Amino acid sequence: MVDKNKGIFWDYDIKDTDSNNPDFMIWFLSRKLSFGDLDGIKKKDLKKFLQRLDISNSLKELFVNYLNQNA
């Protein structure tokens, strides 16, 4: 189940089944992380999609370092 934070996803009707779609998860995680919302993000999803996320290089580097230290 995905966290439907209305402050971030106010303009989209997100369904729970969307989380089965990898393209959706890349978009969802990119948007969520860009807004600084870490709530509900699973480490396994972050690992799986991190290299494909549309986030700043510095943010990506932060999460790479986090995963390397907390894998």
N, C-alpha and C positions, 0 to 999 in steps of 0.2 A: 504494500500500500504506500502511496506517495503522500507526502505532506503538502496539502493544498493551501499554503500560506496566501491568504487573500491580498496581503500587502505587496506580494511579488507577482502573483498569478491572477490578478484581478481581471485581466483581459482575456483569459482563456478558461474554457470549460474542460477541466482535466478529469478524466475517468480513471478509476483504479486499474483498468485493463491496459491503459497506456504504458504502464511500467514494464510490460512484456516486450515492448518495441525498443530495440537498441537506439534507433535514431531519436525517439522521444526522450530516452534517458540521457542521451548526450545533451540535447537541448535543455532538458529539465535541470540537470546538474550544473550546466554552464550558467544558466540564469540564476539559480539558487546561490551558487558560490559567488557570482558577480555581485549579488546583493548582500553578501556576507552572512547568509543564513545557513548555518551548519546543522541545524536541528533535523534529526531524522536521517542524515546521510550515513549510509553504511560503508564501513571501510572496504568491504569487498566490491561495492559498486564504484567507489572512488578509484580503487586499484584497476578495475576492469576498464573504466572509461577515461581515466585521467589524460592520457596522451591524445585523445580525440576531442577533449573539451575546448570550447571557444571561450577561454579565459586568458587574462594577461599572463605573460611569461613569468613575471615575478610571483603571481599567485600559484601558477603551476609549479614553480620551483619550491615554493613553500610546502605544497602538498607532497611533492616528491620527497623532500627531506623528512616530512612527518611520517610518511609511509616507510621510508628506509629505517627510521628509528623505532617505529612502533608496529612493524610488520608481524 
